[in-house]
């Protein structure tokens, strides 16, 4: 399984070159989202990310490692194949023409000029930029200050016109194409997570995952790990056999999400009680929920309050004194699996409502 996941993540980084050639690579959160949507679990994803062979782009995104890119120069047959050989050949043909007319040292062309010329030949700007980025990362051409050229120096071995990629692909090509199932899996997922950068959607469609990113905007980046670990442990808690753990962790996330929006909420007319001027250790989840459900346009819709109140009651199981007071004669009733599942659903609903509110109240 770890080999499959490693292969998927490596394929995702490669796919980013074909999807967004002018800013290739993925953030850690985007890689996690790709893996999660391919049905891998949080623990194995985090483990794999720690040992994944990768490099970092100028914009601090993760890109394919030099070792992964070293075989790109082979132009072997692949299935699926996202390379446009017409675009790759066009880049080479432009540089070859310059080598012949200007000499190897003077054979360079501005990237924007090359892309414009490609458009005149019916090659889209996207495909032309993919070809350039792919060849640069494969160390087959060099880009410096926007100018493209072949690597090497005059008089050195290979400092001359070079066979086109399509010609190289035909030399020594094996009978069958290399099947790349993980590329086929990763490509649409990478398309989606990159599209989310600019179309207004969150990077992670799941609210509990998305809130980790909101913590940075809210001024609490140091709590991302706490949030991520709590979410991961809650998801690992089986409602059928670990009902209390699942419900208590769900309540902790609800309380955490409300606590982290207090400062921001105060700028929007919420959480104005003097109680919130006190030490946060004295804030009560009941009051946080009450404040978030007040007003004409509350943070949490009124329909959620009964569900959250029930979750708070379940949460009190961690307080022995509270149980003694509430159930002195009857004892604490059993917590059924369906109640634990409702607790998990409530946590997701609350965090989703908070994210929706933050989206219209940045």
Phi, psi and omega in degrees: 000319181295325177294320177296318181293316179300319179295320179296315182294320177297319178296322179298318178297320178293319179299329181299332177294321181281334182273317184224075187294335181278346175211066185291162178108166181227148172284162179305317182297324180290321177297318178300319182294319177301312182294319181297319182284349172266014173075028171265158186262158186303317183297312181291329178295312180298319178299316183291322180297331180290333184246001181298131177285117188207169174229176183236133181278175179297332179268013175071021173268157178279132180232168179304145181288161176304323180295318179295322183281344186296335181268357180296335182288351183281336180052040181288160179290135182226155175217113359285162181234114182263006178278139175257103185291334175297320179289318178299316179296323181297318178300312180296319183295324178294316180289323177299318179298322180288325176300319182288324184270327186247351187086160187299318183295327183263005183277087176214154183216142177293138183302316182295325178294317179298317181296321179295320178294323178299320180300324179294337179264010177084013178260125184296155178300322179298310182295324178295318179291324175300314181299316181296310181298318179299314182290325177294313181294333177277001181063027178267336169224166182240137174243125179219121181053038177084354180262141182249141177203168172284148176288159178111183180223157181305136179090343180281162179300129179088001181278072182198187176297152187233148179297147181293152178306321180294327177290318178297325182295332182278345183273116176070019180291131179296165185298322183245159179281151176284120182280125184238076184297324182292329175296318179297323178289316188286324190304306180295329178291320178293320175305316184291314183291328177288323177299328181293344179294332188233353184261009176090349178278155177288152178302316177255121178292334179284126186300320182294326177285319183295328183295334177302321177290327180293333180301327178295313180296327182280354178093017181235051181298334182290351180255006180298318181295318177302314182296313182298318180294319180295317177299315182298317181291324178296318181293332179280346181280116181284117180303334182284326183243346181228053186299315182295314180301314181298314182292318181294319179292324176298317178295322178298322179290321177298311179298319180297313181300317179292322180297319184286347178259003183301307183300315179294320180298326179297329178285348181248010176094015178247165176054045184266001179297143176303341180301331184276000172274348181276176177304130180304338178295342181265356178289141180249142182299326178300319180288325177298316180294318180299316180294323183283344181254007179270159175095169182289327178235075186291161176293314178254129178296149184301331181295340180277338188300315178300324179292320180290322178299319178296323178294322179296319178299316179296322182299331184295352177298342179278353180252105182299321180297319179295319179295322180297321180287321186275332187229037186302321185261331186264335187082159184285127180293155179294143177264115185280155179304322181294329177290323177294319178296322176295324178298317179296317180294324179294317179300315179297318182295319180295312182294324176297318179296320178295317179296319178298320179293318179296327181296327180259357178227062184291000000 
